[in-house]
Amino acid sequence: MAGEIVRLRIQGMGCDGCVTAVTEALRQVHGVRRVGVALEGGSAEVEVTSPVDSALLLAAVDRAGYDAALA
């Protein structure tokens, strides 16, 4: 069963390494099932299996060194 999709705008990514860092940071948040990060356009789609506080997702991106906001 598919979960809810949370969309984020990510600022500060400039390379594939940045995409990997953001992806791994988001995957560490409990309840995240799947993460898709796009360098072009600076976005992320996060599928969650249960309700996840969006502040946790934003904080994970912040800890990785990037700015995020809900899209």
C-alpha positions in Angstrom: 0.0 0.0 0.0 1.4 3.4 -1.0 1.8 6.0 1.7 1.5 9.7 1.7 3.9 11.8 -0.5 5.6 14.8 1.0 7.1 17.2 -1.5 10.1 19.4 -0.6 12.0 22.2 -2.3 15.7 21.9 -1.7 18.2 24.8 -2.0 21.9 24.5 -2.2 22.4 21.3 -4.2 24.9 21.5 -7.0 26.1 18.0 -7.8 25.2 14.3 -7.5 27.0 14.1 -4.2 24.5 16.6 -2.8 21.6 14.5 -4.1 23.1 11.5 -2.3 23.6 13.4 0.9 20.0 14.7 0.9 18.6 11.3 0.0 20.5 9.5 2.8 19.5 12.2 5.3 15.8 11.8 4.5 16.0 8.0 4.5 17.1 8.1 8.2 13.8 9.6 9.3 11.6 7.0 10.9 8.5 6.2 8.7 10.2 7.1 5.3 9.6 4.4 2.7 11.0 5.9 -0.4 13.0 9.1 -1.4 13.4 10.7 -4.8 15.6 13.7 -5.1 16.0 15.7 -8.3 19.1 18.0 -8.7 17.5 19.8 -11.6 14.7 21.9 -10.0 15.9 21.2 -6.5 13.1 19.0 -5.3 12.4 15.9 -3.3 9.5 13.5 -3.0 9.3 11.5 0.2 6.9 8.6 0.6 6.1 8.0 4.2 4.4 4.8 5.6 2.8 6.6 8.5 2.2 10.2 9.4 5.6 11.9 9.7 6.0 15.4 11.1 7.3 17.5 8.2 9.6 19.3 10.6 11.6 16.1 11.0 12.1 15.9 7.2 13.1 19.6 7.1 15.5 19.1 10.0 17.1 16.1 8.3 17.9 18.1 5.2 19.2 21.0 7.3 21.6 18.6 9.2 22.8 17.5 5.8 23.7 21.1 5.0 20.9 22.2 2.7 17.8 24.4 3.0 14.4 22.9 2.6 10.8 23.9 2.6 7.5 22.2 1.9 6.6 22.5 -1.8 
